[in-house]
Amino acid sequence: MEEFIKQFGIDWRLLVSQAVNFLIVLTVLRMFVYKPVATILRERRRKVEEGIAKSEEADHRLHDVQEMAREKMRETEERAVVLLREVDARAKEREAILLDSSRKKGEVLLQEAGKSIEAERMKARAELDREARTLVRSAVVRVVGMDAEKVDEAMIEKALRGAVAKQA
């Protein structure tokens, strides 16, 4: 084995000192580098896990908020539909009231027009009657040759009734 060691040029004292140096560097690195780096890595891993947990929680909250928003939208739409139906019902009631009012006003106007027509008819009839009496009086005076003052109203009335009876 000595030959083997000589052939490769290994000095046992140098090898032992190198091993001791390696162990010292390993211990120093472990104490001053590895432990702080491991602590930093653990802390970073914990923060990343917290971030992931918070992200998942935020996703859940966002989902809940979106669901609440959808529910509010549904409720709002339902309220809007109810309000529209109420407004439509009120509009129909208002329309019925206005139609009834218009119908009543129309009836009143028709009644007033009927009364006005009847008054005009009566006025025209009175005018016609007066004119007819004047014509009958002048006809009687010419045919009979009587004085216009002496022609009796009863005679004129009788002549008018006879004329009306012939027309009917």
RAZI-V285706 format. One record per backbone hydrogen bond with DSSP energy under -0.5 kcal/mol. CO is the residue of the C=O (numbers start at 1). NH is the residue of the N-H. E is the energy in kcal/mol with one decimal. If there is no record, write none. Layout:
# RAZI-V285706
CO NH E
CO NH E
This chain:
# RAZI-V285706
1 5 -2.5
2 6 -2.6
3 7 -3.0
4 8 -1.6
5 9 -0.7
5 10 -2.6
6 9 -0.6
9 11 -0.5
10 12 -0.5
11 15 -2.6
12 16 -2.4
13 17 -2.6
14 18 -2.4
15 19 -2.2
16 20 -2.6
17 21 -2.7
18 22 -2.7
19 23 -2.4
20 24 -2.5
21 25 -3.0
22 26 -2.9
23 27 -2.5
24 28 -2.8
25 29 -3.2
26 30 -2.5
27 31 -2.4
28 32 -3.3
29 33 -2.3
29 34 -3.1
30 35 -1.8
33 37 -2.6
34 38 -3.2
35 39 -2.8
36 40 -2.9
37 41 -2.9
38 42 -2.8
39 43 -2.7
40 44 -2.9
41 45 -2.9
42 46 -2.7
43 47 -2.6
44 48 -2.7
45 49 -2.7
46 50 -2.7
47 51 -2.8
48 52 -2.6
49 53 -2.8
50 54 -3.3
51 55 -2.6
52 56 -2.8
53 57 -2.6
54 58 -3.0
55 59 -2.6
56 60 -2.5
57 61 -2.9
58 62 -3.1
59 63 -2.6
60 64 -2.7
61 65 -3.2
62 66 -2.9
63 67 -2.4
64 68 -2.7
65 69 -2.7
66 70 -2.5
67 71 -2.5
68 72 -2.8
69 73 -2.6
70 74 -2.6
71 75 -2.8
72 76 -3.0
73 77 -2.9
74 78 -2.7
75 79 -2.8
76 80 -2.7
77 81 -2.5
78 82 -2.6
79 83 -3.0
80 84 -2.8
81 85 -2.4
82 86 -2.6
83 87 -3.1
84 88 -2.7
85 89 -2.8
86 90 -3.0
87 91 -2.7
88 92 -2.4
89 93 -2.6
90 94 -3.0
91 95 -2.8
92 96 -2.8
93 97 -2.7
94 98 -2.9
95 99 -3.0
96 100 -2.8
97 101 -2.9
98 102 -3.0
99 103 -2.9
100 104 -2.7
101 105 -2.7
102 106 -2.9
103 107 -2.6
104 108 -2.7
105 109 -2.9
106 110 -2.9
107 111 -2.9
108 112 -3.0
109 113 -3.0
110 114 -3.0
111 115 -2.8
112 116 -2.8
113 117 -3.0
114 118 -2.9
115 119 -2.8
116 120 -2.6
117 121 -3.0
118 122 -2.9
119 123 -2.6
120 124 -3.1
121 125 -2.9
122 126 -2.8
123 127 -2.5
124 128 -3.0
125 129 -3.3
126 130 -2.7
127 131 -2.6
128 132 -3.1
129 133 -2.6
130 134 -2.1
131 135 -2.7
132 136 -3.2
133 137 -2.8
134 138 -2.4
135 139 -2.6
136 140 -3.0
137 141 -2.5
138 142 -1.8
139 143 -3.1
140 144 -2.7
140 145 -0.8
140 146 -0.5
141 145 -1.0
147 150 -1.0
147 151 -0.8
152 156 -1.6
153 157 -2.5
154 158 -2.1
155 159 -2.1
156 160 -2.4
157 161 -2.3
158 162 -1.9
159 163 -1.9
160 164 -2.4
161 165 -2.6
162 166 -1.7
163 167 -1.3
164 168 -1.6
